[in-house]
């Protein structure tokens, strides 16, 4: 048995560490990382690394040595990682209706039947929401249409786009519109409007036809077929517009249920066949209908992590064969790990995005810190409610005690178990999920599902980085390459 380590407090600068696959991952406060062999880690902690040696140089380059610690360099790196903190909400989610023509077994949105027109957002409510959105201090604003199924209330979608563009002509923000749709109610006429006004389109695909149709039920039993048709049709239209089809294409969202876990190859092959360049291997969330059907769809997160490893291994095999597809969780983490910047995915940052990075506007005008906040409200918990579009001003929302509370709760530097975790610089927590599953927006990280997933994914990524395989490293580098899709931005 090895003797206990005797740290030389005068040698290492501040660091966090975690053992992964027999090696040790070190990170520091500003988010640099280095992977050491066990004997190297021991020499580092004991302060016996020979000055000028290869290991000394590696540690010095990453700012892990106390005597050469470069404070201004660390401050600059930390400022880059936290660039989002001085901007204000970028993402504004408009729930234009709760009505939906599909019935998904895990529906998080607590969808309404097609005859429940009282769950449609009115044009008046929509205008008031846009007025608040364009008051954001962020110079770049994204309006995302959600539901239900937003195509059910397409007249309000059109009105929001036209109203926002007209109002923004005097304000001058960079403005972007996105829509998450099951595509089943798409028509050429609707598509003409969406493409003309540069609305970015995203859909949901849960895997191959049989799996998708069993989880996302349409009364005509062809949910997958309709989504596939419109994915191909929209991609075709992008080509006709002269856009680069490697960059401009429909992406899809995936929700993994218990039935998904044995089909990693089939799911990924389906995405590749549809022309998707990204797959987001998201576990099921505990909101809406998912709570009622959890015995059928839920699974231990340890099984999810086994699935994740198999799936990303397969994606890397496809990459080595020249197939272009990446996993979104990995790309987000790797951008932070390898590039030293934060891509501002709101659930994977510290502090998290609710309130200070995003706001959700329900069909009735009620405003929440996030989409999960309004889902909790539909389940009877109004804790993340902030106000109403007819009464609240932007300043009221940003200064709301609930926004302050979720910001403090999601600051990992103040979270027990997170503040000393090696993955602190790259991670994030989800206050709404913590509240739903553990009764507090802070959560309890040692038995928190989100924490388990995030740690497990990063363990896998650092294991791969530690293997130093050239094909894997080249793939990871490609996954962190950000190519802005400027066509979708209305820039005044």
N, C-alpha and C positions, 0 to 999 in steps of 0.2 A: 504494500500500500504506500502511495506517495505521502511524504510528509506534508503537513499543512503549509500553505503558502504564507510567507512572511512579507507582506507588501513593504516596499521601500517608498514611503509617501513622498519622497523628494524626486522620484523619477517619472512615474506616469502622470500625465495630465488627467483631468476628469474623464472617466470612461464608464460605459456600461458593457456588459458581456453576456453571451449566451452560448452554450455548447450545442453544436449542430453537426450531426453525422461524424462525431469524433474530433471535430475541430472547434475552434472558439471564434465566434463573431464578436468583434469589438465595434462599438459606435461611440462617438463623442457628442458633446452638447449640440454642436452645429450640424451634425448628421453625416460626417465622414465615417467610412467603415473600412475595416481591414479584417481578413480572415487568417487566423494563425493556427499553426500546429500546436499541440499541447505543450511541447517543450519550449516553443517560442513564447507562448503565453506565460509560462512559468518564469522565464527569464525577464519578460516585460514587467510582470508584477513584482518580482524580487529586485528589479533594477540592476540586473547583471548583464544587460545587453551591451556588447562592446561598442564604444563610440566609433562611428564611421563604418560599421559593418553593414551588410546588406539589410539586415533586419532593422538596425537603427535608422537607416536611410528611409525605409518604407514607413516606419512609424513617424518619423519626422515629416515626411511629405504629407501625411494625413493629419498632422497636428495633434499627435498623441503624446508628445514629450513635454514635460513641464518646463525644462530649461529653455526650450526653443519655441514655446507656445506663442502663436501669433494672434493676438487678441483682435486686431482690426480685421484680419482675414476671417476669423471665426464670426465676428459681428456681421460682416458682409454676407457670409454664407447663410447665417440665420435670417438676416433681413430678406434674402432672396427666397428662402423657404416659406416665410410668412408674408409674402407679398400681398396676399388676399385680405389682410386684416384692415387695410386702410381704404378699402374700395366700396363696401356696402353690398347689398344683395344683387347678385347677377342673374339668378334664376327665379322666375316668377311663374308659378304653375296655376293655370286657370282651369278649374273643373267646370266645363261649360254645360255638362249634364251628368246625371247619374244613370240615365237610361243606357241600356246596352243590349245589343241583339245577340250577344254570346253569353253563355253561362259557364264560367270557369270554376273548376273545383276548388281553387285556392284564391278566388277573387279577393283582393285586398281592399278594393274600393267600395264594397257593400253596394254593388250595382242595383239599379231599380229596373222594374219591368218597362217594356216599351210604351205602355199606355200611361205611365206616371209622368205626365208632362210638367207637373208642378216641380220636378227636379231639374228643369232646364234653367240655365242662367238667362236673365233678361238682357236686352241691349243696354238698358239704363245701368244695371249693375255692372255689366262688362265695362262700360265707359268709365265708371267711377274707379274700377280696379285699374284700368290703364292709366288714369290720372295719377294714382299712387305709384304705379310701376315706373312711370317716367319721372317721378320725383326722386328716384333712387340716386344716391351719390355716386353710384358706379357708372362710368362712362360707357360701359358695354352692358346691354340688357338683353336677356333671352326670355321671350314669352313662350311657354310650353302649353299646348292644348292637351288636356287630359279629360278622362271621364271616369266611369262609364265609357261610352264610345263617342268621341267628339264629333264624328261625322253625323251623328243623330241630330245634333243642333248646329248644322253647318252654317245656317244664316248668321248665327252669332259669331262663329269663327270668322266668317268673311267680314262682319262688321268690325270686329276687334282689329283685324289686320288693316283695314282701310282707315279706321279711326286712329290707330296708333301711328301709322305712317304719316297721316295728315298732321297730327299733333306734334310728332317728332320733327317735322320739317322746321319748326321754330326752336326746338330744343337742341337737336343736333347730336343725339346719342348714336352710338353704333348699335343697331337693333337687329335682332335675330328672332325668327319664329320657328318653332318645331312642333310637330304633332306626333303623338303616340296613338296608333290606330290599329284595329284588327283587320282593316282593309275590306271587310265584307260588304260595306255600303259605299265603297268607292265607285265613282263613275268617271267617264272621260271629261264631263263638264266640270266636276269638282276638281279633278286632277289639273285641268287647264288653269283654273284659278290658283291653285296651290303652287304650281310650277311658275306661273307668271309672277307671283308675289314671293318667290324664293322661300317657300315654307319647307323646311327640312322634314322628311318623313321617316318614321321608324315604326316597326311593327313588332309582333310577338311570334316567335316560333319555338315550340317546346321540344322539337325533334322531328323524327320521321312521321309520316302521315298518320299512322295508326296511333302513335303516342299523342301527337298533337290533338287529333280529333277526339280522343278519349278524355282529354283534360280541358279543352277549350271547345265547348259544345255549341254548335249552331243548329237551328231546327232543320236546316237542309242537309246536315251531316257532312258538310264540305268546307269546314273552316280552313283547313290546311290548303286545299285546292284554291280557294279564293285568295288567300294570302300569297301563295306562290305565284298565281297569275299576275297580281298587281305588283309584286316585287319585280318580276321580269319586265312588266310593262313600264314601270317607272324607270328602271335602269335603261330600258330602250329609249325612253324619252330624253333622259340625260344625254345619251349618245347623240340623239338628233339635235340637241341644243349645242353640241360641240364641246361638252364638258369631258374632262378626263375621267373615264369610267373606272380607273383604278382608284380614284379618289372620291368620285361622286357615285354613290350607290346606296340602296336601302340597307340599313342595318336592322338587326332584330334583337329583341330581348328574350331571354330564356329564364324560366322558373323551374328549378329542379325539385321534383317530388320523389317519393320513394320509388315510384315506377321508373324514374329516369336513371337511377344509379347503376343499373346493369347494362346501360346502352350508351356508354361514352363514345364509342366509335361511330355508332349509327347517328347520334346527335351531331357530332362534328362533321361527319360526311354530308349530312343534310344541309348544314350551313355552307359548306364548301360548294355543294351543288347549286345552292340558291345564289351564289355570287357574293355572299357575306364575307367581309375581310376580318370581322371581329366577332368573337363569341364571349359572352359574359356569363360565367358559371356561377349564378346566384342561388344561394339556398332559399327555400321558401320562407316567407315572412309570417309572423303570428298575428296578422291583422285581418279584419273582415271575415269572409267565409272560411278562411284558412283555419280559424280557431274551431269552427264546427267540424271540419273534415280532417283535423290533424291526425286522428288515429289511422286514416287512410293514406295521408300524404307525407307525414313527418317522419324523421329518421334521426338517429344520433349523429352529431356533427363529426364524430370520429369516422363514420361511414362516408360522410361527405368528403372529408379530407383524403380518404383512400381513393374515392372517385376522382377527386381533383388531380391527384398525382398521376393516375392512369391517363386521364384526359389530356393533361398538358404534356405528358411524355409523348402521347400520340400526335398532338399538335406539332411538337418539335420534330417528330419523324416526318410529318408532312412538309414542314418547312425545309428540311434537308433535301426533300424531293422537289423543291421549287414551288410548293403550294403556299399561297399567301393567305395566312390567317393567324390571328393572335388571340390570346386570352386576355380579357380586359382587366381583371383583378391584377394579373401579373404585370401588365403594361403600366398600370398606375403605380404599383409599388416599385417597379424597376426604374421608372422615371425619377422617383425620389432617391432611390439607392444609387443609381449610376449617373444621373444627370445633375443631382443636387438642387432640383427645383420641384415645385409642387404643381401638378396639373389641375389642382383645384376641384377634384371630385369631392363633393360636399360631405359625403359620409366617411371619407378617408382623409381627414385633415384634423388638425388640432389648433385652436378650437374648431368644432364641427360647423357645418353650414347653416343649421336651423336659425332663422331670424337674421343673423348677420351675413349670410350668404344666399339665402333663399327665403321666399314666402309663398304660401299656398292660399289661393282665393277660392273658396267653395262656391257652388252654384248659387247659394242664397246670400252671398256677399260677406260671409264670415271669413276672417283671415286667421291663418295658423302659421306657426313657425316652420312647418314643413308638411309634405304630403301625408306622412305618417301621423302628424298631429290631427289632421282633419279625419283620418281613418279612426284614430282613437276616439274622437268626438262622436263618430257614427256608432261606436261601441259603448257610448255612455260616459266617456272620460274627457272632460273639456279642459284639461290642465294646460294644453298647449295652444289655447285660443288667445288671440291678441286683440281682436277688435272687429270692426265692420267697415266695409268700404264707404258707407254713407255717413260714418261718424269719425273715423280715425284719420289722422294725418300721418305722413311718413315719419315725422319726428316722434309722434306718439308711439309708433310701432317700434322704432329703433331704441327708444328709451324704456320700453316696457319691461317690467320686472321679470317677466317670464323669459324674454330674450336674454337678459343679463344672467338669469339662472342657468339656462341651457348652455350659455357660453362658458360660464365658470365650470359647469359640470363636465363639459367635453374638452377642457384644457388638460391634456395628459400630464403636464408638469405638476398638476395638483391632484392627480388621481393615484390613490394607493395602488400598488402593484404595477402601475404604468410608469411612474416617475423614475424607477430604476430599471425598467425593461430595455433591453438592447434595441428593441424595435420602436421605441418612443419617437424618434425623429420621422418615422415613415408611416405611422399608424393613425387611427382615429376611432372614436366610439360614436354610438348612435343613441342620443338621449331618449327618443321616443321608444325605441326597441327596449332599452333598459327599463323604462317606466312600465311598459306592457308586461315584460317577462320577470322583472325583479322588484317592481314596486317603487323604484326611485330613478330619477334621471341620471344619477351618478352610476348606478349599476354596481355590481360586485364582481370584479374582473376574474377572480380565481375560478368561478363557475359560470361565466358569462359566455353565451354561444358566439356572439360577435367576436369577442376577444379570442376564443378558441380558434375560430375560422381564420382570423387575421394572423395570429401567431403561426398556425399550421401552414398557411400559404407562404409566409415569409421564411419559415424553416425550409420549405421545399426550394424556394428560390435561392437562398444562401447555400443550400446543399449543392444545387446545380452550379452556382458561381464558384464554389470551392472545388468542384471537379475540374474546372478550367478546360472544358471541352470546347474546341474552337467553333464547331457548328452551333453549339448552344449559345456561346457568347455572341456570335454574329447575329443569331436570331433575336436574342435579348436586346442587342443594340438597335436592330430594326424596330422592335416593338416600342422603343422609347423615342423614335423619330416622329415628331409632331409636324404634320403638314396641314396648315390652316385651310379650311374650306371657305374661302372668302366669297365665293358666289352666293352663299346663303346670308351674307351680312349686308344689311342696308346701311350704308355709310354715308352720312350727310356731309 
